[in-house]
């Protein structure tokens, strides 16, 4: 007896590839449970058909040869359990998900997967200021420039502003304290994202507290740093920004400024024209991953999560 392979069948012989691709396309925007209910299929069947669809997507995409990469970590469960996500910043898609944590050994796994030849083709690596990521980039792709992600830096500055808010709340009493209570969101949000009521609350807060007003204006002005095309002018701006901290008694801001000094080379690198990549992509991908995680809530299959992340920006089959 001879068994013949029929190419139109999926790996599950009960279904055709055409049907498997249909299930996979539907799972891009709906949960496995919803599709299983809609198509009257077993939950595990839908999930396996979806995995076959995503595996084929990756096979057709091929192994990348990125010139600019974005490196970030995501938390996959409580207890500081991290995985590393690497993206192609020119093609705007994630290309690798893995590691056991965010250590140097885990980061090396990406370069092992990419291979020495393609690692040498990387000209820019965008990351946060996490030292293991930087160390391994210098080790495996020494020709690549290091650029620290604007959004992570601004998050550090936002944390500094929040510490000032907490200090002021602890220092004040009575009516002066009431202006600060419950205003964390309006203080830390981007002004353009606030509603009309939020902007009014922010205006009232800043008018009532001079130190918070100063800290808020300093935070807003710092974002100008990424608009400079000359490192000399960027350095001059930062020097003036540091001088403006004098006599303000904003200890968290002074610590932030010291951190920027230590990492200046990786920030000033954005002034170079060849390094003008989309810094917002990594942040946008993180938001997309959080949506994927919520949609896959309760799943213990990490391979399924990996496939979901890596195919999230790929075209449909």
BAFI-3210 file (N, C-alpha, C; in Angstrom, 3 decimals, decimal comma, padded with zeros to 6 digits):
// residues 317
n [1|2|3|4|5|6|7|8|9|10|11|12|13|14|15|16|17|18|19|20|21|22|23|24|25|26|27|28|29|30|31|32|33|34|35|36|37|38|39|40|41|42|43|44|45|46|47|48|49|50|51|52|53|54|55|56|57|58|59|60|61|62|63|64|65|66|67|68|69|70|71|72|73|74|75|76|77|78|79|80|81|82|83|84|85|86|87|88|89|90|91|92|93|94|95|96|97|98|99|100|101|102|103|104|105|106|107|108|109|110|111|112|113|114|115|116|117|118|119|120|121|122|123|124|125|126|127|128|129|130|131|132|133|134|135|136|137|138|139|140|141|142|143|144|145|146|147|148|149|150|151|152|153|154|155|156|157|158|159|160|161|162|163|164|165|166|167|168|169|170|171|172|173|174|175|176|177|178|179|180|181|182|183|184|185|186|187|188|189|190|191|192|193|194|195|196|197|198|199|200|201|202|203|204|205|206|207|208|209|210|211|212|213|214|215|216|217|218|219|220|221|222|223|224|225|226|227|228|229|230|231|232|233|234|235|236|237|238|239|240|241|242|243|244|245|246|247|248|249|250|251|252|253|254|255|256|257|258|259|260|261|262|263|264|265|266|267|268|269|270|271|272|273|274|275|276|277|278|279|280|281|282|283|284|285|286|287|288|289|290|291|292|293|294|295|296|297|298|299|300|301|302|303|304|305|306|307|308|309|310|311|312|313|314|315|316|317]
n.u [000,841|000,605|001,142|-000,115|000,923|-001,051|-001,045|-002,892|-003,950|-004,005|-001,701|-003,166|-005,046|-007,783|-008,618|-008,470|-005,758|-006,671|-008,872|-007,556|-006,005|-008,020|-009,061|-006,781|-006,525|-008,842|-008,287|-006,495|-007,774|-009,608|-010,442|-009,301|-011,296|-013,638|-013,598|-013,672|-016,208|-017,781|-017,252|-017,906|-015,978|-013,478|-011,678|-008,871|-008,341|-008,756|-006,741|-004,406|-004,640|-004,373|-001,730|-000,392|-000,936|000,401|003,035|003,590|003,411|005,735|007,693|007,447|008,180|010,882|014,394|015,488|017,633|018,570|019,241|018,889|018,028|015,610|015,619|014,003|012,421|009,788|007,274|006,088|004,633|003,614|006,045|008,487|009,198|010,739|010,972|012,868|012,387|013,131|013,244|012,926|013,709|013,547|011,984|009,826|008,821|008,540|011,210|012,384|011,861|012,530|014,844|015,567|015,326|016,305|019,036|022,616|023,313|020,853|020,395|022,462|021,505|019,884|021,715|023,129|021,140|020,666|023,117|026,632|027,426|025,162|024,823|026,970|026,078|024,394|023,805|022,792|021,602|018,861|017,860|016,860|018,429|019,563|022,182|023,170|022,088|023,439|026,110|026,254|025,592|027,800|029,676|028,881|028,051|029,952|030,327|027,991|026,065|025,020|021,920|019,931|016,642|014,199|011,658|011,937|013,749|012,270|010,366|011,814|012,190|009,558|009,053|010,711|009,368|007,040|008,032|008,664|006,082|005,051|006,693|005,943|003,282|003,570|004,794|003,056|000,013|-003,528|-005,476|-003,592|-002,481|-004,666|-004,942|-003,141|-003,839|-004,960|-004,213|-002,287|-002,461|-003,180|-000,971|001,194|000,516|000,690|000,166|-001,487|-003,065|-004,899|-008,209|-010,609|-011,464|-009,367|-007,210|-007,952|-007,837|-005,103|-004,048|-005,006|-003,706|-000,951|-000,896|-001,309|000,871|004,110|006,578|005,903|004,971|007,314|008,800|007,161|007,271|009,983|010,128|008,500|009,952|012,284|011,930|012,604|015,169|015,492|015,106|017,293|019,837|022,470|025,108|026,531|024,787|022,747|024,066|024,552|021,942|021,207|023,049|022,172|019,674|020,334|021,554|019,337|018,227|019,409|019,209|016,578|015,828|015,168|015,666|015,153|015,273|017,869|019,225|018,294|019,449|022,151|022,173|021,659|024,007|025,834|025,095|025,337|026,480|024,932|022,565|023,026|023,589|021,357|021,341|022,689|022,153|021,885|020,865|018,216|015,727|012,483|011,598|009,313|008,211|008,958|007,763|005,095|004,826|005,087|002,689|000,940|001,670|000,834|-001,922|-002,214|-001,435|-003,471|-005,635|-004,946|-005,209|-004,500|-003,394|-000,875|000,946|003,854|005,086|002,993|002,389|004,782|004,653|002,389|003,315|005,515|004,272|002,572|002,858|003,055|001,950|-001,316|-001,951]
n.v [-001,184|002,185|005,372|008,454|011,825|014,616|017,802|019,801|019,386|020,229|019,993|018,660|016,081|016,148|018,550|021,018|022,956|025,405|025,838|025,864|028,162|030,029|029,875|030,737|033,395|034,500|034,278|036,283|038,552|037,813|035,868|032,532|031,039|032,362|031,880|029,105|028,664|029,940|028,445|025,966|024,169|022,217|023,753|023,290|022,361|024,617|026,261|024,794|024,816|027,528|027,873|026,410|028,007|030,421|029,515|028,903|031,473|032,628|031,013|031,726|034,383|034,267|034,223|037,110|039,935|042,212|045,760|047,759|047,397|046,976|046,536|045,055|044,198|042,043|041,387|038,259|036,989|037,257|037,993|038,863|037,629|037,516|037,996|038,470|040,720|041,305|043,636|044,470|047,531|048,864|047,367|047,280|045,217|042,592|040,263|038,334|036,388|035,463|033,807|033,312|035,160|038,543|038,616|038,662|036,197|035,328|037,330|036,846|034,648|035,596|036,710|034,392|032,973|034,666|034,635|034,967|036,359|037,903|039,344|041,040|042,786|044,564|047,922|049,661|049,640|049,883|050,480|050,149|051,525|049,287|047,462|044,751|044,336|046,255|045,487|042,966|043,674|045,246|043,256|041,241|042,637|044,781|046,827|048,206|051,114|052,381|053,263|054,858|054,305|056,738|056,723|055,142|056,668|059,025|057,905|057,426|060,081|060,813|059,201|060,515|062,952|062,033|061,271|063,751|064,729|062,997|063,694|066,341|065,960|064,633|066,631|068,799|070,150|070,167|072,368|072,892|070,394|069,006|069,794|068,213|065,566|062,650|063,432|062,261|061,041|063,139|064,728|063,190|062,387|062,853|066,110|066,524|064,291|064,594|065,147|067,873|068,485|067,282|068,902|071,277|070,539|070,014|072,573|073,950|072,539|073,053|075,787|075,976|074,834|075,616|074,236|071,779|072,833|073,890|071,478|070,111|071,747|071,528|068,826|068,730|070,375|068,939|067,051|068,267|067,634|065,549|066,692|067,872|068,161|068,321|067,242|068,984|071,136|069,781|069,020|071,511|072,341|070,424|071,058|073,626|072,920|071,405|073,375|074,890|073,437|074,200|075,343|074,573|072,456|069,822|066,832|064,209|064,940|065,814|063,408|062,122|063,733|063,148|060,480|060,732|061,999|059,892|058,200|059,523|059,254|057,290|058,614|060,994|059,912|059,908|062,256|061,951|061,744|059,202|057,657|058,181|056,603|055,037|055,604|055,242|052,832|050,534|051,062|051,139|048,484|047,180|047,924|046,592|043,960|043,732|043,769|041,364|039,595|039,989|039,067|036,441|035,512|033,399|031,347|028,868|028,205|029,047|029,047|029,518|032,161|033,318|032,894|034,441|037,023|037,327|037,160|039,259|041,561|040,695|040,150|038,856|035,419]
n.w [000,000|-000,847|000,435|-000,426|-000,650|-000,290|-001,440|-000,983|001,472|004,955|007,764|009,602|008,592|008,336|007,402|004,799|003,360|002,527|004,177|006,642|006,339|006,233|008,849|010,223|009,295|010,369|013,052|013,460|014,216|016,112|019,062|019,904|021,140|020,301|017,522|017,491|018,531|016,601|014,255|015,063|016,070|017,794|020,485|020,680|018,132|016,510|017,493|016,745|013,948|013,533|014,391|012,405|010,210|010,927|011,112|008,458|007,391|008,502|007,326|004,654|004,805|005,303|006,414|008,039|007,162|008,865|008,929|010,754|014,070|016,687|020,143|022,846|025,994|027,132|029,556|030,325|032,210|035,680|038,256|037,302|034,837|031,898|028,321|025,324|022,654|019,329|016,711|013,220|012,213|009,844|008,064|009,667|011,461|013,926|014,480|016,037|018,959|022,185|024,464|027,984|029,882|030,516|030,220|029,392|028,250|027,228|025,352|023,572|022,250|020,214|018,345|017,742|016,429|014,244|012,940|012,179|009,830|009,009|011,330|011,239|009,392|010,606|011,244|013,092|016,417|018,369|021,655|025,158|028,130|029,252|030,453|029,784|027,173|025,672|026,063|024,761|022,151|021,468|021,553|019,671|017,403|016,712|014,891|014,750|015,492|018,666|019,900|022,210|023,204|022,758|024,014|026,285|027,694|028,124|029,728|032,063|032,798|033,228|035,454|037,259|037,475|038,683|041,158|042,209|042,433|044,429|046,562|046,987|047,683|050,114|051,569|051,775|053,273|053,985|051,956|049,953|049,537|048,561|045,932|044,577|045,002|043,427|040,863|039,296|036,731|034,904|035,159|034,247|031,700|028,104|026,884|024,653|024,694|026,663|027,889|027,663|030,259|031,645|030,905|032,081|034,770|034,981|034,497|036,734|038,783|038,217|038,522|041,205|042,455|042,558|042,344|041,122|038,757|037,636|037,364|035,560|033,245|032,661|032,013|029,699|027,966|027,569|025,571|023,223|022,628|020,797|018,375|017,238|014,719|014,899|016,923|018,540|018,952|020,218|022,537|023,641|024,160|026,121|028,104|028,855|029,795|032,024|033,593|034,225|036,252|038,542|041,851|042,033|043,603|042,872|043,235|042,010|039,308|039,043|039,388|037,119|035,112|035,572|034,818|032,074|031,300|031,699|029,679|027,316|024,682|023,434|023,148|021,795|019,356|017,757|016,388|014,042|010,555|009,297|011,291|011,696|012,402|012,820|015,934|017,310|016,605|018,106|020,575|019,762|018,945|021,393|022,616|020,914|021,435|024,079|023,675|022,270|024,293|026,169|024,695|024,451|027,001|029,701|028,266|028,174|026,347|025,157|022,694|020,979|021,620|020,785|017,978|017,410|017,983|016,189|013,701|013,656|012,138|009,587|006,167|005,233|004,345]
ca.u [000,000|001,378|000,441|000,172|000,846|-001,903|-000,557|-003,952|-004,343|-003,195|-001,029|-004,288|-005,632|-009,236|-008,911|-007,638|-004,952|-007,513|-009,651|-006,620|-005,645|-009,194|-009,076|-005,665|-006,861|-009,880|-007,667|-005,696|-008,575|-010,543|-009,854|-009,488|-012,605|-014,691|-013,580|-014,127|-017,665|-018,362|-017,107|-018,313|-014,797|-012,836|-010,757|-007,509|-008,233|-008,597|-005,408|-003,398|-004,743|-003,806|-000,271|000,076|-001,035|001,456|004,318|003,746|003,709|007,153|008,504|007,412|008,887|012,312|015,270|015,786|019,000|018,255|020,277|018,612|017,198|015,131|015,680|013,218|011,960|008,386|006,948|005,083|003,800|004,032|007,254|009,646|009,526|010,900|011,501|013,412|011,809|013,979|012,479|013,570|013,152|013,345|010,815|008,746|008,204|009,357|011,874|012,864|011,284|013,145|015,620|014,937|015,217|016,909|020,466|023,515|023,208|019,613|020,573|023,355|020,734|019,423|022,825|023,405|020,086|020,842|024,353|027,716|027,449|024,084|025,064|027,921|025,363|023,618|024,489|022,222|020,828|018,100|017,527|016,848|019,770|019,875|023,590|023,415|021,791|024,525|027,344|026,217|025,636|029,202|030,443|028,496|027,888|030,721|030,249|026,686|025,912|024,054|021,012|019,010|015,265|013,615|010,485|012,398|014,361|011,196|009,711|012,625|011,898|008,211|009,190|011,282|008,278|006,123|008,675|008,467|004,672|004,904|007,380|005,102|002,078|003,959|005,231|001,979|-001,148|-004,753|-005,933|-002,473|-002,332|-005,850|-004,756|-002,292|-004,472|-005,689|-003,846|-001,121|-002,684|-003,126|000,381|002,152|000,070|000,988|-000,861|-002,437|-003,943|-005,834|-009,508|-010,749|-011,481|-008,019|-006,362|-008,331|-007,287|-003,660|-003,803|-005,251|-002,629|000,310|-001,023|-001,337|002,130|005,197|007,616|005,372|004,906|008,680|009,156|006,378|007,813|011,275|009,870|007,984|010,992|013,366|011,667|013,211|016,500|015,515|014,889|018,548|020,583|023,882|025,389|026,987|023,608|022,045|024,826|024,319|020,592|021,205|023,783|021,274|018,604|020,916|021,749|018,028|017,875|020,089|018,381|015,177|015,629|014,483|016,635|014,951|015,712|019,327|019,642|018,006|020,479|023,388|022,001|021,829|025,446|026,520|024,681|025,194|026,826|023,805|021,458|023,467|023,672|020,166|021,580|023,247|021,069|021,705|020,218|016,853|014,765|011,228|011,732|007,983|007,746|009,134|006,723|003,828|004,823|004,812|001,241|000,292|001,933|-000,057|-003,254|-002,121|-001,402|-004,823|-006,514|-004,541|-005,124|-004,676|-002,645|000,441|001,762|004,716|005,338|001,850|002,597|005,894|004,150|001,484|004,107|006,339|003,450|001,604|003,038|003,208|000,712|-002,117|-001,742]
ca.v [000,000|003,413|006,554|009,609|013,125|015,555|019,121|020,737|019,101|020,798|018,954|017,872|015,576|016,342|019,886|021,472|024,141|026,581|026,048|026,234|029,572|030,824|029,918|031,579|034,806|034,920|034,363|037,508|039,620|037,246|034,873|031,123|030,617|032,921|031,190|027,731|028,723|030,352|027,382|024,709|023,326|022,102|024,853|022,864|022,262|025,981|026,738|024,116|025,329|028,872|027,737|026,010|029,206|031,367|028,895|029,092|032,895|032,857|030,327|032,519|035,642|033,975|034,742|038,508|040,451|043,593|046,784|048,500|046,560|047,494|045,481|045,375|043,016|042,061|040,502|037,305|036,629|037,896|037,447|039,294|036,647|038,325|037,490|039,546|040,877|042,087|044,063|045,096|048,879|049,349|046,639|047,479|043,984|041,797|039,162|037,305|036,377|034,328|033,984|032,863|036,362|039,643|038,559|038,630|034,879|035,308|038,239|036,196|033,680|036,267|036,802|033,023|032,649|035,488|034,219|035,955|037,183|038,893|040,213|042,063|043,734|045,494|049,208|050,428|048,875|050,777|049,727|050,967|051,650|048,050|047,192|043,493|044,489|047,036|044,691|041,911|044,351|045,604|042,010|040,482|043,537|045,961|047,887|048,868|052,216|052,153|054,392|054,590|054,584|057,980|056,491|054,660|057,804|059,896|057,212|057,733|061,461|060,774|058,648|061,581|063,892|061,419|061,336|065,125|064,805|062,300|064,494|067,508|065,498|064,331|067,859|069,776|069,819|070,925|072,691|072,766|068,973|068,541|070,041|067,163|064,260|062,090|064,098|061,609|060,787|064,370|065,272|062,369|062,139|063,852|067,150|066,362|063,152|064,930|065,716|069,271|068,499|066,961|070,072|072,245|070,046|070,217|074,014|074,293|071,935|073,748|077,138|075,882|074,306|076,166|073,227|070,868|073,590|073,915|070,121|069,773|072,490|070,935|067,550|069,002|070,972|067,988|066,291|068,977|067,085|064,666|067,453|068,446|067,428|068,495|066,843|070,156|071,893|068,942|069,114|072,853|072,343|069,652|071,833|074,675|072,268|071,064|074,616|075,349|072,675|074,788|075,993|074,134|071,399|068,695|065,745|063,179|065,471|065,833|062,028|061,860|064,418|062,379|059,279|061,148|062,236|058,597|057,498|060,567|058,805|056,550|059,543|061,921|059,188|060,176|063,465|061,569|061,494|057,778|057,005|058,677|055,519|055,229|055,182|054,928|051,501|049,581|051,357|050,687|047,017|046,791|048,060|045,512|042,712|043,698|043,379|039,921|038,888|040,031|038,212|035,046|035,367|032,044|030,365|028,517|027,806|030,179|028,988|030,173|033,595|033,698|032,962|035,580|038,259|037,406|037,290|040,342|042,591|040,070|040,153|037,635|034,443]
ca.w [000,000|-000,961|000,963|-001,271|000,010|-001,015|-001,055|-000,594|002,847|006,025|008,547|010,106|007,341|008,283|006,890|003,689|003,647|002,304|005,394|007,703|006,138|006,611|010,314|010,648|009,035|011,327|014,383|013,562|014,820|017,087|019,951|019,527|021,649|019,435|016,230|017,740|018,682|015,315|013,256|015,694|016,119|019,094|020,776|020,363|016,672|015,986|017,870|015,935|012,588|013,582|014,474|011,087|009,363|011,288|010,765|007,012|007,204|008,814|006,319|003,426|005,057|005,221|007,467|007,737|007,227|009,262|009,013|011,992|014,938|017,959|021,156|024,030|026,716|027,548|030,668|029,846|033,357|036,914|038,852|036,528|033,809|030,691|027,063|024,500|021,321|018,430|015,538|012,074|012,246|008,478|007,547|010,650|011,937|014,863|013,784|016,968|020,302|022,871|025,677|029,224|030,710|029,753|030,518|028,240|027,614|026,439|024,221|022,615|021,466|018,990|017,379|017,298|015,458|013,043|012,276|012,219|008,617|009,053|012,484|010,802|008,522|011,420|011,376|014,196|017,401|019,251|022,866|026,361|028,694|029,967|030,153|029,055|025,741|025,086|026,083|023,740|020,848|021,236|021,392|018,482|016,253|017,131|013,881|014,862|016,424|019,746|020,093|023,299|022,814|023,292|024,852|027,587|028,382|028,591|030,845|033,245|033,183|033,800|036,809|038,084|037,741|039,648|042,474|042,679|042,840|045,709|047,577|047,266|048,382|051,491|052,228|051,956|054,098|053,749|050,610|049,010|049,225|047,830|044,498|044,016|045,158|042,292|039,613|038,676|035,307|034,108|035,242|033,510|030,326|027,087|026,929|023,550|024,969|027,737|027,553|028,068|031,730|032,091|030,719|033,121|036,044|034,933|034,639|038,140|039,574|037,996|039,081|042,666|042,995|041,752|042,082|040,109|037,511|037,112|036,954|034,373|032,104|032,341|031,326|028,359|027,128|027,312|024,337|022,097|022,401|019,634|017,150|016,748|013,701|015,231|018,292|019,285|019,386|021,197|023,780|024,183|024,738|027,356|029,099|029,350|030,550|033,324|034,350|034,715|037,456|039,695|042,883|041,956|044,611|042,221|043,301|040,977|038,023|039,070|039,142|035,701|034,325|035,725|033,998|030,678|031,121|031,595|028,463|026,302|023,327|022,867|022,925|020,749|018,082|016,943|015,590|012,745|009,578|009,000|012,433|011,842|012,222|013,552|017,322|017,842|016,220|019,206|021,561|019,187|018,978|022,779|022,823|020,154|022,158|025,246|023,176|021,982|025,577|026,765|023,897|024,704|028,461|030,227|027,489|028,700|025,209|024,809|021,261|020,336|021,815|019,906|016,613|017,323|017,956|014,987|012,503|013,861|011,113|008,289|005,364|005,283|003,261]
c.u [000,890|000,546|000,869|-000,028|000,027|-001,587|-001,653|-004,442|-003,424|-002,502|-002,049|-005,062|-007,144|-009,620|-007,972|-006,813|-005,798|-008,332|-008,739|-006,219|-006,814|-009,271|-007,971|-005,939|-007,884|-009,284|-006,773|-006,453|-009,563|-009,838|-010,112|-010,869|-013,731|-014,757|-014,062|-015,653|-018,334|-018,366|-017,486|-017,168|-014,279|-011,809|-009,333|-007,298|-007,995|-007,191|-004,328|-003,439|-004,158|-002,282|000,310|000,096|000,123|002,836|004,601|004,050|005,202|008,066|008,564|008,159|010,395|013,096|015,680|017,280|018,899|019,475|020,119|017,652|016,772|015,066|014,886|012,852|010,478|008,215|005,841|004,210|004,347|005,300|008,509|010,128|009,545|011,327|011,951|012,733|012,746|013,183|013,390|012,945|012,960|012,127|009,603|008,034|009,119|009,955|012,347|012,224|011,910|013,953|014,854|014,702|015,782|018,405|021,292|023,417|021,961|019,747|021,465|022,597|020,213|020,522|023,242|022,402|020,295|022,075|025,370|027,688|026,383|024,221|026,018|027,267|024,520|024,403|023,974|021,406|020,186|017,622|017,318|018,255|020,186|021,255|023,831|023,133|022,939|025,815|027,378|026,238|027,076|030,072|030,164|028,322|028,624|030,662|028,966|026,735|024,858|023,228|020,007|017,616|014,700|012,506|010,877|013,025|013,285|010,399|010,481|012,348|010,493|008,223|009,760|010,210|007,311|006,710|008,559|007,034|004,464|005,551|006,529|003,842|002,382|004,301|004,083|000,843|-002,353|-005,071|-004,829|-002,259|-003,486|-005,718|-004,000|-002,980|-005,247|-005,316|-002,647|-001,301|-002,533|-001,725|001,353|001,756|000,585|-000,170|-001,920|-003,399|-004,991|-007,157|-009,543|-010,753|-010,093|-007,082|-006,684|-007,756|-005,788|-003,305|-003,974|-004,130|-001,336|000,289|-000,910|-000,003|003,289|006,244|007,154|005,285|006,281|009,088|008,434|006,945|009,172|011,104|009,410|009,087|012,072|013,176|012,239|014,561|016,578|015,253|016,166|019,234|022,087|024,102|025,822|025,800|022,787|022,728|024,611|022,940|020,574|021,952|022,921|020,149|019,101|021,098|020,438|017,558|018,444|019,109|016,919|014,837|014,782|015,466|016,404|015,415|017,236|019,882|019,405|019,073|021,810|023,332|022,197|023,306|026,184|026,232|024,609|025,448|025,662|022,573|021,794|023,536|022,483|020,343|022,099|022,121|020,817|020,999|018,784|015,852|013,522|011,360|010,387|007,523|007,825|008,060|005,355|003,709|004,522|003,329|000,489|000,476|001,041|-001,475|-003,277|-002,154|-002,772|-005,765|-006,222|-004,450|-005,378|-003,920|-001,269|001,419|002,595|005,038|004,211|001,980|003,711|005,420|003,230|002,255|004,848|005,545|002,499|001,688|003,185|001,886|-000,027|-001,782|-002,984]
c.v [001,252|004,587|007,772|010,894|014,079|016,964|020,065|020,478|019,821|019,653|018,073|017,369|015,741|017,674|020,221|022,686|025,406|026,893|026,474|027,703|030,488|030,972|030,850|033,057|035,327|035,110|035,583|038,614|039,125|036,209|033,462|030,649|031,109|032,181|029,749|027,683|029,022|029,209|026,010|023,691|023,242|023,224|024,500|022,744|023,624|026,502|026,101|024,580|026,733|028,803|027,311|027,205|030,159|030,812|029,068|030,549|033,172|032,201|031,135|033,842|035,460|034,566|036,159|038,805|041,928|044,502|047,615|047,667|047,331|046,348|045,923|044,082|043,174|041,089|039,554|036,769|037,322|037,230|037,768|038,204|037,361|037,491|038,700|039,539|041,774|042,382|044,595|046,479|049,481|048,682|046,755|046,174|043,288|040,604|038,061|037,506|035,202|034,724|033,474|034,028|037,504|039,760|038,588|037,293|034,789|036,188|037,621|035,198|034,302|036,297|035,423|032,621|033,397|035,063|035,351|036,892|038,269|039,827|041,344|043,100|044,735|046,803|050,032|049,511|049,863|049,967|050,691|050,943|050,440|047,552|045,871|043,598|045,213|046,221|043,659|042,519|044,737|044,380|041,345|041,350|044,847|047,115|048,709|050,024|051,875|053,422|054,033|055,123|055,807|057,707|055,951|055,796|058,733|059,235|057,452|059,152|061,572|060,223|059,698|062,611|063,330|061,421|062,740|065,296|064,169|063,095|065,694|067,104|065,213|065,604|068,772|069,244|070,645|071,144|072,520|071,311|068,469|068,770|068,884|065,803|063,851|062,676|063,469|061,458|062,061|064,961|064,518|062,114|063,215|064,844|066,948|065,196|063,439|065,452|067,182|069,391|068,204|068,149|071,153|071,840|070,269|071,686|074,463|073,780|072,722|075,175|077,110|075,458|074,699|075,106|072,214|071,553|073,620|072,539|069,725|070,469|071,941|069,611|067,794|069,534|069,968|067,236|066,982|068,368|066,262|065,397|068,003|067,537|067,531|068,107|068,034|070,967|071,095|069,031|070,476|072,930|071,612|070,388|072,931|074,088|071,893|072,294|075,101|074,575|073,316|075,565|075,541|073,059|070,241|067,530|064,655|063,652|065,521|064,433|061,649|062,492|063,680|061,104|059,602|061,393|060,912|057,900|058,443|060,061|058,094|057,398|060,485|061,247|059,489|061,426|063,126|061,218|060,016|057,024|057,464|057,568|055,818|054,700|054,790|053,518|050,515|049,793|050,903|049,177|046,523|046,874|046,939|044,171|042,602|043,322|041,878|039,123|038,875|039,090|036,737|034,774|033,920|030,982|030,119|028,162|029,005|030,203|029,673|031,688|034,095|033,864|034,167|036,890|038,396|037,573|038,484|041,417|042,020|040,120|038,823|036,722|034,408]
c.w [000,000|-000,448|000,141|-000,483|-000,859|-000,538|-000,584|000,834|003,824|006,762|009,244|008,888|007,244|007,641|005,736|004,120|003,498|003,549|006,550|007,582|006,510|008,128|010,818|010,439|010,022|012,720|014,543|014,281|015,873|017,947|019,427|019,951|020,748|018,103|016,391|017,849|017,342|014,304|013,794|015,674|017,553|019,260|020,362|018,853|016,055|016,278|017,006|014,484|012,496|013,621|013,122|010,130|009,650|010,960|009,280|006,684|007,415|007,790|005,031|003,595|004,967|006,380|007,129|007,758|007,609|009,283|010,287|012,836|016,182|018,951|022,379|024,737|027,034|028,710|030,213|030,976|034,594|037,457|038,066|035,566|032,465|029,500|026,243|023,135|020,509|017,161|014,445|011,927|010,854|007,855|008,478|010,998|012,940|014,132|014,725|018,334|021,030|024,081|026,883|030,172|029,875|030,039|029,234|027,504|026,737|025,206|023,150|021,730|020,172|017,944|016,889|016,222|014,149|012,254|012,216|011,022|008,661|010,245|012,114|009,890|009,293|011,578|012,555|015,096|018,374|020,450|024,024|026,966|029,533|029,529|029,416|027,560|025,045|025,006|024,955|022,340|020,502|020,967|020,053|017,229|016,549|016,143|014,007|015,849|017,463|019,933|021,180|022,956|023,542|024,293|026,226|028,385|028,934|029,718|032,141|033,740|033,770|035,221|037,762|038,445|038,774|041,056|043,067|043,174|044,213|046,846|047,978|048,034|049,849|052,265|052,612|052,831|053,632|052,288|049,575|048,597|048,366|046,324|043,825|044,016|043,910|040,940|038,906|037,173|034,482|034,098|034,342|032,059|029,379|027,008|025,850|023,772|026,030|027,185|028,001|029,586|032,292|031,972|031,756|034,476|036,113|035,141|036,080|039,030|039,453|038,532|040,601|043,260|042,080|041,405|041,040|038,752|036,844|036,587|035,673|033,134|031,681|031,591|029,887|027,435|026,740|026,002|023,107|021,715|021,124|018,319|016,534|015,735|013,921|016,681|019,135|019,803|020,397|022,556|024,449|024,836|026,079|028,466|029,701|030,200|031,950|034,207|034,951|035,945|038,725|040,563|042,857|042,992|044,056|042,128|042,247|039,594|037,950|038,821|037,678|034,818|034,403|034,890|032,519|030,374|030,902|030,272|027,261|024,886|022,647|022,643|021,777|019,385|017,178|016,089|014,191|011,770|009,317|010,127|012,655|011,499|013,053|014,974|017,919|017,534|017,371|020,265|021,060|019,191|020,386|023,089|022,118|020,866|023,387|024,856|022,895|023,275|026,244|026,026|024,149|026,194|028,880|029,459|028,103|027,587|024,757|023,321|020,491|020,445|020,894|018,463|016,418|017,190|016,627|013,713|012,573|012,785|009,703|007,511|005,480|004,119|002,375]
res [x|x|x|x|x|x|x|x|x|x|x|x|x|x|x|x|x|x|x|x|x|x|x|x|x|x|x|x|x|x|x|x|x|x|x|x|x|x|x|x|x|x|x|x|x|x|x|x|x|x|x|x|x|x|x|x|x|x|x|x|x|x|x|x|x|x|x|x|x|x|x|x|x|x|x|x|x|x|x|x|x|x|x|x|x|x|x|x|x|x|x|x|x|x|x|x|x|x|x|x|x|x|x|x|x|x|x|x|x|x|x|x|x|x|x|x|x|x|x|x|x|x|x|x|x|x|x|x|x|x|x|x|x|x|x|x|x|x|x|x|x|x|x|x|x|x|x|x|x|x|x|x|x|x|x|x|x|x|x|x|x|x|x|x|x|x|x|x|x|x|x|x|x|x|x|x|x|x|x|x|x|x|x|x|x|x|x|x|x|x|x|x|x|x|x|x|x|x|x|x|x|x|x|x|x|x|x|x|x|x|x|x|x|x|x|x|x|x|x|x|x|x|x|x|x|x|x|x|x|x|x|x|x|x|x|x|x|x|x|x|x|x|x|x|x|x|x|x|x|x|x|x|x|x|x|x|x|x|x|x|x|x|x|x|x|x|x|x|x|x|x|x|x|x|x|x|x|x|x|x|x|x|x|x|x|x|x|x|x|x|x|x|x|x|x|x|x|x|x|x|x|x|x|x|x|x|x|x|x|x|x|x|x|x|x|x|x]
***
